[in-house]
Amino acid sequence: MMEDEYQLEYFKSEGLTRNICTSCGKAFWTRDPDRTVCGDAPCEPYQFIGNPIFRPHSVDEMREAYLSFFEKQGHTRIDRYPVAARWRDDIYLTIASIADFQPFVTSGVVPPPANPLTISQPCIRLNDLDSVGRSGRHLTCFEMMAHHAFNSDDKEIYWKDRTVELCDQLLTSLGANKEKVTYKEHPWIGGGNAGPSVEVLIGGLEVATLVFMSLGKQKTDKPPIELEGTPYYPMTLRIVDTGYGLERFVWASQGSPTIYDAVFPEMVSHVMQEAGFGHRLHDPDFIRILGENAKFAGLMDISGQRIFELRQKVADKIGIPTDKLEKMIAPVESVYAIVDHTRCLSYMLGDCIVPSNAKDGYLARLVLRRTLRMMRELNLPDDKLGDLIERQMKIIGLSKFEQDPDVVMEIVDREVEKYRTTM
Ligand SMILES: [Zn+2]
């Protein structure tokens, strides 16, 4: 059923061929008929570290480049939604841009705010906490840049061909060589919906996912299709659901060892200074090992492995003793994680989540306490947390938050107090 879904006119007219990855066995589309691997990790190592894919962009520049590109292509730019998904009864946090429109828009109950539209939605996902700081690419909080089109029988906006074409044009406009882009077939199921999707890969990095949401669990008058033992019905709306990782785009545009160095350079260097090893950022040996570590660690699945085994494997590859690598890398990983977590807390508290023992409040407390634990490991005083969150809020822009920054500071101070009492 799904295989036919990927036979796009656009692929054919542009001369792409469908190859099977010799490493993972999955199908992908490429402009290079001799290409044997899909371009995804771990089938292909990162190619972009030290060798950027796009022209250099900061976070703000990349977001603007994306949104204005889609505006020029007839999309309406809309404001972000809060990271606390209060309109949903199944999730506490906004985990994707499409979450903004589920369930009421996607089910056709209310019309979309614009059609087609473009947005950069801050999202929070806490399922890979242990990998944050270590893998070089995991974040708890990221912006999903997206363009969405809601097609109905009455009104066709655009579907697969135009979506892939827009993706190619965007990548080219940022300086990428489209000969190196691969589109990997990836049938998608999530949040009660399903449909064909392609992962967009370049330089060994997945930079976007293009989902064509066309099936749902909700009964319609059309006959169902069975996926993983569940009947899915063709939806009244067919929805273009794209997700482009803003931070990954920035990383790929800079080719730095980790995503953290590319996305929050000021905060990384600030926390390193505070922790007393800022000088290492100018040590070429340190920078080299950091880069090598990022290259290999990024290819490994940390969640399934003990950190020591991972460290051993990376040390073998770089050719230095494991304890030397551990001593060098572990504090830096904590710095990265602290920087990531404080940005996540800025969005949580700035969007009016109050730490507590329940629901989204519990998640905020979890992240906050995890940050304090790592700060203590680096001998950073607890009091510093409020300052780090305030800095993050200023970098993002205070006007982007609903909550008064003074209230955020007061909340953080009280949470620090409670943490001390608990300890
Ligand atoms: Zn593969």
Boltz pocket constraint, residues with backbone or C-beta under 6 A from the ligand:
constraints:
  - pocket:
      binder: B
      contacts: [[A, 21], [A, 22], [A, 23], [A, 24], [A, 25], [A, 26], [A, 37], [A, 38], [A, 39], [A, 40], [A, 43]]
      max_distance: 6.0
